[in-house]
Amino acid sequence: MPANLIFRTATLADLPAIIALLADDALGREREVLADPPDARYIAAFDAICADTNQRLVVAELDGQVVGTLQLSFVPGLSHTGAWRGQIESVRIAAQLRGAGAGQQMLEWAVAQCRERGCTVVQLTTDKSRADAHRFYEKLGFVPSHLGFKRKL
């Protein structure tokens, strides 16, 4: 496990590396746009995330290089007696670090951030086709307890 992994809030300068991580698999290649400079839609989304105190775009850095990313959303709700939920999305680790413990370290850090914000549950979604990711999340204590539905607009 990389001992010197640093987790921090992403900056605009990190955006190209984040987009590259999001595009680095079969699903990502179909939906992401690699361009220099980044597509304006990414910049608009980045600005919206930064402006929302319940959102946090995070990078994992190793030896000065961005090697991972995820987005944390803190979601208030009325159910479960007004419980807050931590939502983890867009989890990616650089291919060369997969299986080395970096992803586990990043997810454990994210769960700790949710705990610090007073969340009583942490949830995430992953594409049904990502069998390796399912095993990874289950190993970390996540339970596939719900069936999710999405509708493209």
PyMOL commands that set and color helices and strands:
alter all, ss='L'
color gray80, all
select helices_A, chain A and resi 12-22+26-31+40-51+79-82+95-97+102-116+131-139
alter helices_A, ss='H'
color red, helices_A
select strands_A, chain A and resi 5-9+55-62+65-76+84-93+121-124
alter strands_A, ss='S'
color yellow, strands_A
deselect
rebuild
show_as cartoon
